[in-house]
Structure formats: structure tokens, C-alpha cells
Amino acid sequence: MVTAGHSAILVLRILFAFGGADAIRSLKDGPMIDAEGREYKSAALRIDAENIGGPTFDESPPVRVYCTEGSMIVVVKADLYKSGRLVSPRELFLGDANHLGSSPCQAVAAGNSEYVIKAPLQDCGSKLTISEDAVIYSNKLIFSPAVGYHGITRMAGAIVPVSCHYKRTHVVSSHLQQPPPSIPAKYSTGSSAFSLKLMNDDWTSEMFSSNFFLGALLRLEASYTGPNPGQRRLFIDSCVATLTPNATTIPRYYFIKNHGCLTDAKQVGSNTLFQPRTRANSLQLQLDTFLFQKDPRNSVFITCQLKATPEMWRNSPINKACNYVHSRWRSVDGNNGVCQCCDSICHKRSTKDIMPCGTVTLGPLMIFHRK
């Protein structure tokens, strides 16, 4: 027969084993918020009771999450289940099975008793959610126990939700919706020879904030720094804006297409244009900010196809940078004839052009309405 006293002890053991003490403390105290609005969270782990040994007096949670401006840092105790049986860093990763073993999604040792994963906010299958009050990057910590001899395992797998919350506030006196703390834009490319950067108002230095209001200008600089940069001229074949880093998703908006035609400049009242060149191996572009009207998300990703051609090929219908000024197409490089095909189809050469090419993605850029 189980007495009331035994029942109380059993309940306490279960609470400690499942991290219940941590969960109760988190609910009571609330999340920790720093001065810049970042929320630091601890994840309570839920697992099968059969893996629990006995009560433990270590009150710190087995999984802790720390958020910086650009990264999610997940710290995991080696004694994940508080049972005395240690897990391996090879069994812990962020995202899904596709990220197993891939850096920076895989856990690495951080001392004898803990493992750590430090991943950029947008990496490892992270999902971005934007609400009226917060910008949230959410992911999953996966524990996938390795199979031992004879195909058996003595530990249960686990999936622990982890997230970073960035507060959005409202200033009542000015009725302006304030953007969240600056989240650095991510740059990625298939070739390190190409880059796409945000620039400040006078084009003299890189801009690291990625928060903008509608009506502002984005100043973008594409560059080539690969072999023989002084003997090559950079062109932007195409640029597309999407809501995710995947350039094939819908909705999408091509604002440069047809091998260098800046079609967004044809919009009424547009301030979009290529700037005069300062160097052959770079190209600067100012672009009116925009949002997709039928989607509530504030995030925009920009993906561009870049190429660096030999100087002898710079005057070609497929190697050009064309502005639309006063209802006419004009080349940044002076030969306006190469832009005549912008309203039709600019055909490629019949022979294969051999030149460095790269795909570059910039984002997320956070665009906000003024109220």
C-alpha cells in the first residue's frame, strides 16, 4: 500500500527528474530581458520516465539558450537526463537530420561537463516569425542517441524547442513603430570573390544595421575581389527580392533582370538607379524600400547573380548596367546602345563566355511601416 507520505515523495522525485523545478522557477520569475530587448531563455527538457535515475539536487536546467545580435548559443549539459549517463556531442545538433554533423549546427565540447552550439540566427533551419510585439527566431535542439552494439540504445531521443526573442516597442508620442534591436544582415555566396553589402548614406563605409522604414533608400554595393580584379568589370545580371533566403519562393519580385536592366526604375516616382561607377570591379545601386502587400512579414531577402567580365566585353547586351531615366534606357558605362533590348529580350552570345560568376544573398532586411 502506498501512503500519502510516499506519494508526496514520489511526486517530488518526478518534478526534479523532468526539470519541473526549473519550469516552475521560469514561470514565476519570467524571462530575463536585457537592456536592448533580447530575451534569454532556459529550455525545460521532457523525456521518458524510464530513463530517470533518482532525484538530483542540481537546479540548473540541462539546456540553456543565450541570444546575441547575430547568434543563438545553446549550452547543453553532458548529463542531459540528470541520470549519470553522459551523452556525446555527436548526438546533439540544431535543426533536423540534414544538419547532423554540419558546422555550426553540431554541438562541440565546452569543458568536461557541457557542450555548446553557436549558430547564426538564420542558420540550421531556423524559422523567423514576426508579430506585433516581437521578432522571434525559433529552432529545435535534437538529441539523437547513437545506436550501440547489437542495434540497441539505452537512452531516449529528445526534441527541445529553443528560441531567441527580440522585443519590438512603440513610441506613443511620435506614433512611429520602432524596429527591433539591429539584427545584422547575412551575406552568403557561392564564391568568396563576390559580395553584396549595405552602405551608409554617403557610400563611404558599410552599414551594419538592417532596419529600415518604408520610404527610405537601400544603398547596395556589389563587388568582385577575385583574380585580376583590375582587369574585370562587375555586372549584375539579375536581382530578386523574396520573403525567405530561397530565391525560387513565391511571392518574389525581380527588380533587375534581362542581363542588367534596372526595371524597378520604371515605377512611377522611383528613386532607384545605378550610381556612376567609382571602380570597374564594383557597382553601386540605390533602391526604394518595399514590402509584399499581401504578406504580413517585414523581412526581405535580396539575391543577385553577379559576374566579372574582361574589359574587352564590357559593351554587350548581356554585359551592361542600365538605368531608366526620363523614359529612356541609359548605360552607366556610356554606351546606351547596349540598353536598347531592355524592353524586349537581351540575347546571349552564340559562344560560351568564360568568366567568374557568383550568387549572393543579403538579408533579412527588416522593413517597417510608419504609423
ROSE-285077 format. One line per field, with one value per atom (N, C-alpha, C): x, y, z. Coordinates in steps of 0.02 Angstrom, whole numbers, plus 50000, padded with zeros to 5 digits. Last residue first. Example, Ala and Ser with C-alpha at 12.3 -4.5 7.8 and 13.67 -1.06 7.14 Angstrom:
<pts>
px	(50642,50684,50645,50660,50615,50660)
py	(49888,49947,50002,49716,49775,49835)
pz	(50354,50357,50394,50390,50390,50390)
</pts>
This chain:
<pts>
px	(50184,50114,50098,50281,50273,50200,50327,50282,50290,50489,50434,50392,50593,50560,50497,50742,50680,50650,50825,50817,50747,50908,50846,50852,51016,50954,50961,51076,51079,51014,51169,51105,51117,51240,51247,51178,51326,51260,51268,51443,51426,51355,51575,51505,51492,51709,51687,51614,51690,51702,51680,51676,51706,51724,51539,51583,51610,51513,51512,51564,51431,51485,51484,51324,51318,51374,51270,51316,51307,51096,51164,51205,50983,51006,51079,50862,50932,50964,50703,50745,50817,50636,50621,50660,50680,50607,50587,50818,50790,50715,50886,50848,50812,50960,50900,50857,51080,51019,50955,51183,51177,51113,51177,51151,51142,51244,51172,51142,51385,51361,51287,51411,51414,51387,51395,51462,51465,51263,51310,51379,51151,51203,51247,50976,51043,51093,50817,50868,50937,50692,50740,50791,50613,50580,50628,50707,50666,50640,50797,50796,50757,50844,50787,50776,51009,50960,50902,51100,51057,51007,51242,51207,51166,51298,51277,51246,51311,51357,51344,51226,51221,51271,51252,51184,51177,51409,51373,51302,51549,51496,51459,51645,51601,51544,51742,51672,51622,51865,51850,51777,51873,51857,51838,51793,51851,51831,51669,51689,51756,51596,51652,51682,51429,51482,51535,51290,51344,51393,51127,51175,51227,51058,51082,51131,50928,50975,50994,50868,50887,50941,50729,50795,50807,50638,50651,50722,50511,50577,50581,50387,50427,50494,50235,50304,50342,50105,50118,50192,50067,50100,50119,50025,49978,50010,50134,50073,50029,50298,50248,50180,50381,50357,50309,50528,50461,50445,50640,50616,50545,50726,50671,50651,50901,50838,50786,51056,51008,50938,51208,51137,51098,51368,51327,51256,51492,51433,51388,51663,51608,51551,51772,51754,51701,51793,51766,51740,51734,51785,51752,51629,51691,51750,51495,51548,51605,51346,51405,51460,51220,51263,51318,51065,51136,51173,50912,50959,51027,50754,50800,50847,50652,50719,50773,50496,50551,50615,50377,50408,50468,50324,50309,50340,50452,50395,50386,50570,50513,50451,50663,50666,50608,50651,50614,50614,50738,50668,50628,50882,50854,50780,50959,50910,50875,51049,51071,51023,50985,51057,51073,50849,50869,50942,50834,50828,50853,50799,50848,50840,50690,50698,50757,50573,50636,50640,50499,50499,50568,50388,50455,50450,50290,50299,50373,50385,50335,50302,50560,50495,50450,50686,50634,50565,50777,50758,50704,50772,50764,50736,50764,50828,50824,50601,50646,50712,50535,50522,50567,50634,50589,50580,50692,50675,50624,50828,50759,50750,50926,50915,50842,51049,50981,50981,51181,51136,51063,51285,51231,51182,51462,51393,51345,51627,51572,51505,51766,51711,51653,51943,51874,51824,52068,52058,51987,52072,52082,52071,52061,52003,52010,52131,52134,52076,52026,52087,52079,51904,51939,52001,51816,51884,51923,51679,51718,51789,51525,51597,51624,51387,51411,51484,51304,51366,51386,51156,51189,51252,51049,51109,51151,50879,50931,50990,50791,50829,50876,50622,50695,50727,50493,50509,50583,50481,50458,50470,50631,50561,50544,50743,50726,50651,50882,50814,50800,51011,50969,50896,51173,51102,51062,51292,51280,51210,51362,51310,51290,51528,51474,51426,51563,51576,51516,51527,51597,51613,51401,51435,51507,51326,51374,51418,51244,51214,51263,51319,51290,51270,51269,51315,51280,51267,51231,51281,51343,51343,51294,51397,51343,51334,51533,51500,51444,51640,51587,51556,51733,51757,51705,51679,51701,51727,51535,51605,51625,51406,51437,51511,51370,51386,51416,51289,51311,51322,51264,51290,51311,51136,51179,51201,51125,51106,51158,51101,51145,51121,50974,50994,51038,50949,50976,50998,50798,50871,50900,50655,50688,50762,50587,50613,50646,50439,50511,50534,50317,50334,50409,50270,50313,50325,50204,50164,50206,50266,50279,50238,50217,50218,50226,50233,50165,50167,50327,50335,50270,50336,50301,50310,50451,50416,50382,50494,50476,50435,50623,50564,50557,50663,50686,50626,50703,50650,50681,50750,50775,50721,50728,50709,50744,50695,50737,50721,50623,50615,50661,50700,50690,50681,50678,50674,50656,50766,50728,50731,50779,50791,50748,50829,50777,50798,50955,50930,50878,51013,50987,50961,50996,51013,50982,51057,51017,51041,51130,51074,51031,51240,51180,51118,51308,51316,51249,51206,51263,51269,51164,51146,51209,51156,51189,51168,51014,51064,51092,50991,50981,51032,50918,50962,50944,50903,50889,50942,50824,50884,50865,50749,50742,50812,50697,50730,50718,50658,50645,50678,50663,50698,50690,50552,50569,50604,50512,50543,50572,50359,50424,50446,50231,50273,50344,50169,50163,50212,50289,50224,50223,50373,50368,50297,50487,50417,50416,50594,50584,50509,50678,50618,50608,50828,50792,50732,50910,50839,50798,51040,51020,50944,51031,51057,51023,50999,50962,50983,51085,51012,50975,51227,51194,51119,51262,51240,51213,51344,51338,51324,51325,51312,51304,51417,51389,51379,51416,51426,51393,51494,51445,51466,51594,51526,51473,51722,51709,51635,51721,51738,51718,51631,51649,51666,51621,51635,51655,51486,51556,51568,51346,51374,51449,51313,51331,51361,51299,51238,51254,51390,51395,51336,51440,51455,51418,51352,51372,51384,51301,51372,51396,51141,51183,51254,51056,51109,51154,50959,51003,51062,50880,50931,50980,50867,50840,50897,50913,50879,50846,51067,51009,50978,51121,51126,51062,51203,51166,51176,51290,51219,51174,51416,51397,51323,51431,51415,51394,51344,51402,51383,51289,51278,51341,51308,51327,51311,51211,51233,51246,51159,51226,51253,51041,51037,51105,51006,51020,51016,51001,50942,50950,51129,51068,51006,51267,51219,51150,51314,51330,51285,51203,51241,51254,51220,51187,51232,51182,51227,51190,51171,51137,51189,51152,51201,51164,51122,51089,51141,51177,51184,51136,51175,51178,51177,51156,51126,51126,51120,51158,51126,51053,51041,51084,51060,51081,51076,50987,50991,51010,51017,51012,51023,50971,50980,50969,50955,51003,51016,50954,50922,50973,51010,51017,50988,51005,50945,50951,51047,51073,51014,51001,50999,51032,50889,50952,50945,50820,50816,50885,50874,50844,50841,50852,50882,50848,50749,50766,50797,50703,50774,50796,50569,50609,50683,50506,50521,50567,50566,50532,50554,50567,50591,50551,50590,50541,50563,50677,50679,50627,50660,50649,50644,50776,50728,50722,50785,50809,50756,50824,50777,50814,50829,50870,50826,50790,50764,50807,50837,50847,50823,50829,50768,50777,50937,50922,50863,50950,50934,50915,50870,50924,50904,50764,50768,50825,50719,50767,50775,50546,50608,50653,50488,50481,50547,50476,50520,50511,50382,50374,50414,50426,50360,50352,50549,50546,50479,50513,50551,50547,50448,50410,50446,50555,50497,50457,50639,50661,50602,50560,50580,50603,50549,50491,50509,50638,50655,50598,50601,50579,50597,50654,50679,50660,50580,50652,50676,50453,50463,50537,50477,50458,50470,50503,50554,50539,50380,50439,50494,50301,50286,50347,50360,50361,50348,50329,50400,50405,50190,50220,50292,50177,50152,50185,50226,50262,50241,50123,50191,50233,50012,50013,50083,50070,50042,50045,50025,50065,50033,50043,50000,50045)
py	(52740,52748,52821,52663,52720,52726,52492,52546,52602,52422,52437,52495,52288,52348,52361,52212,52222,52289,52094,52165,52175,51944,51979,52054,51974,51976,51940,51933,51981,51981,51823,51836,51883,51793,51824,51839,51695,51711,51735,51726,51709,51729,51698,51714,51693,51732,51717,51740,51668,51723,51702,51631,51604,51663,51614,51662,51631,51515,51517,51567,51594,51555,51563,51677,51609,51564,51776,51762,51690,51805,51787,51778,51944,51876,51867,52020,52029,51960,52062,52007,52020,52213,52152,52094,52322,52313,52253,52314,52307,52297,52333,52271,52264,52449,52451,52389,52452,52450,52447,52471,52404,52396,52607,52560,52490,52684,52674,52622,52677,52654,52636,52716,52763,52741,52642,52642,52681,52648,52677,52686,52683,52639,52678,52709,52738,52692,52716,52675,52705,52839,52809,52769,52914,52869,52839,52974,53014,52972,52826,52897,52935,52682,52707,52779,52608,52647,52667,52461,52509,52541,52384,52410,52470,52232,52302,52319,52112,52139,52214,52083,52040,52061,52177,52174,52128,52256,52199,52200,52311,52340,52284,52230,52272,52303,52146,52125,52172,52193,52195,52177,52168,52236,52238,52015,52051,52120,52022,52009,52042,51947,51992,51978,51942,51916,51969,51888,51934,51900,51887,51850,51899,51908,51936,51888,51922,51875,51902,51981,52001,51953,51969,51943,51963,52048,52044,52018,52050,52031,52026,52070,52129,52113,51986,51984,52047,51981,52022,52026,52004,51961,52004,52081,52032,51984,52166,52194,52142,52161,52124,52137,52321,52260,52225,52423,52398,52338,52560,52505,52486,52595,52612,52551,52588,52553,52577,52612,52635,52611,52531,52534,52562,52510,52534,52547,52394,52429,52446,52355,52362,52401,52358,52293,52300,52489,52443,52379,52616,52565,52517,52702,52728,52680,52734,52690,52729,52813,52814,52770,52697,52755,52755,52644,52630,52695,52682,52691,52663,52733,52677,52691,52814,52841,52789,52830,52789,52830,52882,52913,52876,52728,52800,52827,52615,52630,52706,52596,52616,52630,52546,52618,52642,52410,52446,52521,52368,52378,52413,52384,52402,52419,52257,52310,52323,52147,52213,52270,52034,52049,52122,52033,52042,52065,52128,52068,52083,52186,52188,52123,52151,52222,52236,52028,52043,52118,51963,52023,52034,51834,51860,51918,51741,51791,51810,51598,51647,51674,51551,51551,51606,51553,51525,51526,51596,51643,51617,51578,51539,51584,51659,51657,51618,51741,51691,51692,51831,51833,51785,51914,51862,51870,51993,52000,51947,51976,51960,51967,52028,52031,52018,51993,51996,52002,52032,52003,52010,52157,52122,52097,52160,52173,52132,52224,52189,52210,52195,52241,52202,52169,52145,52199,52202,52189,52165,52212,52273,52264,52080,52125,52189,51950,52004,52053,51844,51854,51911,51939,51878,51893,52034,52039,51976,52131,52072,52082,52190,52195,52127,52299,52233,52240,52389,52388,52316,52482,52418,52425,52564,52577,52513,52596,52546,52563,52734,52705,52651,52744,52753,52721,52704,52771,52786,52607,52619,52692,52598,52616,52620,52466,52523,52536,52378,52400,52464,52332,52307,52325,52401,52396,52373,52417,52353,52347,52479,52490,52423,52525,52475,52492,52689,52632,52586,52785,52781,52720,52823,52769,52758,52908,52939,52887,52821,52872,52902,52653,52711,52765,52496,52552,52609,52319,52381,52436,52215,52247,52306,52071,52120,52149,51994,52016,52065,51866,51914,51932,51770,51825,51880,51664,51718,51777,51596,51610,51670,51587,51526,51534,51677,51674,51607,51783,51716,51716,51881,51880,51809,51946,51890,51894,52090,52053,51999,52095,52101,52060,52177,52108,52109,52303,52286,52213,52285,52294,52267,52325,52290,52306,52490,52423,52391,52571,52565,52495,52663,52595,52587,52818,52782,52713,52910,52863,52829,52992,53006,52962,52947,53018,53032,52808,52836,52908,52695,52760,52798,52523,52577,52641,52384,52431,52485,52215,52274,52319,52106,52146,52202,51951,52019,52065,51789,51838,51908,51632,51697,51748,51459,51520,51581,51283,51339,51400,51128,51192,51245,50975,51031,51095,50807,50868,50925,50653,50711,50767,50473,50536,50592,50379,50401,50466,50254,50322,50341,50139,50141,50211,50039,50103,50104,49914,49936,50004,49842,49883,49908,49777,49736,49779,49926,49858,49821,50074,50037,49969,50221,50150,50112,50381,50334,50263,50485,50439,50390,50640,50578,50528,50783,50732,50666,50942,50871,50830,51092,51054,50980,51194,51134,51105,51368,51310,51251,51539,51477,51419,51706,51654,51590,51840,51777,51731,51999,51962,51899,52062,52031,52004,52119,52135,52110,52075,52146,52166,51959,51977,52052,51854,51924,51937,51721,51741,51813,51613,51681,51696,51464,51494,51564,51376,51422,51453,51286,51276,51321,51336,51272,51263,51519,51455,51396,51644,51620,51551,51667,51665,51634,51557,51619,51612,51459,51462,51531,51362,51434,51441,51245,51257,51332,51149,51213,51211,51049,51057,51122,51005,51041,51041,50947,50932,50966,50983,50913,50896,51106,51081,51009,51094,51157,51141,51009,51008,51077,51051,51038,51042,51010,51028,51011,51078,51021,51045,51191,51163,51107,51261,51267,51236,51097,51156,51216,50944,51004,51062,50835,50835,50896,50862,50818,50817,50929,50968,50927,50841,50867,50906,50818,50769,50794,50990,50924,50878,51098,51092,51025,51062,51106,51090,50917,50964,51006,50780,50842,50890,50676,50659,50720,50722,50699,50683,50742,50800,50780,50613,50634,50696,50601,50599,50624,50501,50559,50548,50458,50432,50491,50521,50495,50467,50582,50512,50482,50700,50700,50630,50699,50674,50674,50751,50783,50763,50775,50732,50759,50881,50814,50762,51016,50977,50907,51139,51077,51040,51295,51259,51198,51386,51334,51296,51541,51499,51451,51623,51585,51538,51786,51714,51688,51924,51885,51810,51978,52013,51969,51831,51892,51924,51730,51764,51826,51567,51636,51668,51433,51469,51541,51272,51345,51379,51120,51157,51231,51077,51041,51076,51208,51168,51134,51188,51222,51178,51115,51150,51184,50964,51014,51051,50860,50924,50978,50731,50766,50833,50566,50639,50670,50442,50463,50538,50414,50376,50394,50395,50435,50391,50327,50343,50382,50314,50254,50268,50431,50421,50361,50520,50462,50448,50702,50638,50582,50873,50821,50756,51012,50951,50902,51187,51128,51066,51309,51259,51202,51479,51412,51362,51630,51579,51515,51801,51742,51689,51924,51880,51817,52091,52021,51978,52227,52191,52119,52292,52301,52259,52254,52323,52335,52089,52136,52205,51987,52033,52081,51826,51879,51922,51779,51778,51836,51741,51769,51768,51684,51742,51777,51582,51629,51693,51509,51540,51593,51466,51509,51545,51383,51444,51492,51280,51321,51386,51229,51257,51301,51184,51237,51270,51083,51139,51197,50994,51032,51091,50909,50980,51023,50781,50810,50883,50758,50719,50751,50841,50853,50819,50782,50852,50867,50652,50661,50734,50679,50648,50659,50731,50773,50745,50615,50675,50720,50533,50512,50572,50603,50595,50576,50590,50657,50652,50451,50484,50552,50430,50402,50436,50497,50521,50496,50419,50488,50516,50251,50301,50370,50113,50174,50226,49941,50000,50062)
pz	(48065,48086,48099,47938,47984,48001,47929,47912,47963,47898,47943,47916,47855,47830,47872,47872,47907,47888,47777,47788,47817,47827,47812,47823,47680,47718,47785,47522,47576,47614,47422,47456,47515,47264,47329,47358,47151,47177,47248,47016,47085,47102,46896,46912,46985,46786,46854,46864,46618,46664,46734,46455,46516,46561,46351,46383,46448,46212,46284,46310,46071,46101,46176,46051,46025,46052,46190,46135,46112,46227,46244,46181,46205,46189,46210,46290,46275,46267,46237,46262,46242,46281,46243,46274,46346,46343,46301,46328,46395,46396,46211,46217,46284,46225,46183,46189,46292,46333,46291,46207,46235,46276,46176,46128,46156,46268,46278,46230,46340,46275,46282,46478,46423,46356,46591,46560,46495,46622,46670,46638,46490,46518,46566,46492,46489,46523,46418,46450,46438,46455,46409,46449,46539,46491,46440,46624,46578,46520,46638,46655,46602,46697,46659,46681,46677,46714,46667,46659,46625,46673,46628,46687,46663,46544,46546,46614,46447,46497,46501,46347,46406,46460,46248,46275,46335,46285,46258,46286,46329,46289,46252,46391,46432,46393,46346,46336,46370,46384,46313,46298,46522,46499,46425,46567,46543,46515,46701,46632,46616,46829,46818,46749,46895,46852,46842,46998,46980,46933,47047,47006,46980,47211,47147,47113,47324,47293,47224,47474,47406,47381,47582,47563,47490,47708,47636,47626,47833,47811,47735,47884,47870,47839,47839,47860,47839,47789,47848,47869,47619,47668,47728,47515,47541,47591,47478,47506,47541,47523,47485,47517,47526,47558,47512,47498,47480,47523,47464,47505,47485,47313,47358,47399,47299,47286,47337,47219,47269,47249,47191,47172,47231,47118,47173,47148,47083,47057,47115,47042,47089,47055,46956,46986,47041,46919,46869,46902,47030,47012,46964,47024,47053,47040,46911,46936,46968,46968,46924,46954,47029,47037,46984,46964,46973,46981,47053,46998,47016,47113,47103,47044,47141,47152,47142,47055,47079,47088,47008,47066,47093,46942,46948,47013,46889,46931,46939,46824,46782,46824,46912,46898,46855,46908,46962,46950,46808,46791,46846,46753,46819,46811,46669,46660,46727,46670,46693,46684,46601,46598,46613,46637,46566,46560,46791,46750,46680,46950,46895,46856,47023,47010,46963,47041,47006,46993,47178,47137,47108,47239,47225,47177,47358,47306,47297,47311,47290,47354,47291,47325,47298,47242,47198,47229,47335,47282,47236,47502,47441,47386,47614,47577,47512,47596,47627,47588,47522,47594,47632,47394,47419,47494,47248,47319,47337,47135,47153,47228,46999,47071,47085,46871,46896,46971,46836,46786,46807,46864,46900,46847,46835,46814,46857,46842,46875,46847,46742,46757,46785,46762,46752,46773,46799,46728,46713,46936,46898,46823,46981,46986,46946,46964,46915,46920,47064,47023,46973,47160,47141,47101,47201,47227,47212,47157,47138,47162,47231,47217,47195,47256,47234,47213,47374,47335,47321,47404,47397,47355,47502,47462,47461,47508,47519,47474,47571,47516,47543,47639,47641,47580,47623,47601,47603,47769,47701,47683,47868,47860,47786,47918,47876,47881,47980,47993,47954,47987,47931,47941,48016,48035,47975,47952,47984,48013,47805,47855,47886,47755,47759,47816,47688,47731,47733,47595,47614,47657,47551,47515,47537,47627,47581,47545,47703,47659,47609,47695,47728,47678,47617,47627,47662,47618,47631,47645,47492,47557,47559,47420,47415,47485,47329,47390,47374,47264,47256,47323,47298,47256,47249,47361,47404,47364,47292,47280,47323,47331,47308,47294,47481,47410,47393,47598,47578,47503,47739,47672,47655,47840,47825,47752,47945,47885,47871,48121,48063,48004,48191,48179,48116,48311,48245,48242,48402,48401,48336,48294,48350,48351,48253,48236,48296,48309,48312,48292,48234,48254,48252,48296,48250,48277,48375,48335,48281,48464,48393,48347,48588,48573,48499,48593,48587,48565,48516,48548,48538,48545,48512,48551,48513,48556,48514,48508,48468,48513,48564,48578,48526,48510,48508,48512,48564,48557,48558,48511,48531,48514,48562,48525,48553,48552,48575,48533,48597,48563,48594,48589,48635,48595,48577,48536,48584,48603,48628,48577,48628,48593,48621,48771,48725,48691,48788,48802,48750,48751,48819,48838,48605,48636,48705,48489,48546,48570,48392,48372,48429,48437,48430,48415,48509,48484,48484,48484,48508,48477,48400,48410,48429,48479,48434,48451,48498,48528,48477,48462,48426,48450,48508,48536,48503,48438,48429,48466,48459,48479,48476,48341,48382,48396,48337,48309,48356,48297,48333,48297,48322,48285,48325,48318,48351,48302,48365,48311,48342,48438,48441,48373,48429,48486,48482,48317,48332,48386,48248,48275,48289,48144,48163,48186,48140,48150,48174,48058,48079,48083,48100,48072,48101,48056,48099,48063,47992,47988,48032,48012,48043,48044,48024,48001,48035,48071,48013,47990,48180,48191,48132,48184,48163,48166,48330,48260,48244,48436,48421,48347,48557,48486,48478,48677,48654,48578,48826,48754,48733,48983,48942,48869,49058,49077,49034,49021,49034,49042,48887,48953,48961,48771,48804,48876,48616,48687,48712,48504,48517,48592,48398,48463,48466,48235,48278,48343,48159,48189,48239,48081,48153,48191,48031,48070,48039,48030,47993,48040,48098,48079,48044,48042,48083,48056,47961,47991,48037,47921,47868,47898,48032,48016,47962,48090,48076,48056,48217,48153,48143,48302,48289,48222,48396,48341,48337,48469,48480,48422,48459,48461,48468,48473,48406,48402,48609,48567,48496,48702,48662,48621,48874,48802,48767,49020,48981,48907,49154,49090,49043,49264,49270,49206,49242,49263,49276,49179,49251,49280,49044,49079,49155,49011,48986,49026,49052,49088,49073,48979,48956,48990,48947,48994,48966,48824,48843,48892,48758,48803,48830,48614,48653,48692,48548,48581,48627,48400,48453,48482,48342,48353,48406,48331,48270,48279,48456,48399,48336,48557,48542,48481,48682,48618,48612,48749,48754,48685,48833,48770,48785,48904,48913,48845,48974,48911,48925,49104,49061,48995,49230,49178,49133,49400,49335,49280,49516,49496,49428,49575,49528,49498,49646,49680,49638,49593,49588,49621,49615,49620,49618,49494,49557,49560,49339,49393,49458,49198,49256,49309,49092,49090,49152,49106,49117,49117,49071,49142,49153,48929,48955,49027,48944,48918,48948,48922,48939,48905,48986,48946,48969,48969,49011,48967,48924,48899,48948,48959,48976,48956,48871,48893,48912,48855,48868,48900,48739,48790,48795,48711,48696,48754,48739,48721,48703,48786,48716,48693,48919,48904,48832,48927,48937,48914,49020,48964,48977,49062,49076,49013,49092,49052,49071,49261,49195,49158,49387,49379,49312,49367,49422,49409,49259,49256,49309,49308,49249,49245,49415,49428,49369,49347,49394,49408,49272,49237,49283,49373,49328,49295,49428,49470,49428,49322,49343,49386,49264,49261,49284,49288,49225,49219,49416,49359,49294,49501,49491,49428,49486,49470,49457,49534,49463,49443,49668,49626,49552,49711,49711,49666,49697,49656,49653,49796,49725,49680,49912,49892,49819,49910,49906,49884,49925,49864,49856,50054,49997,49933,50124,50127,50070,50097,50072,50072,50049,50095,50064,49960,49956,50000,50000,50000,50000)
</pts>
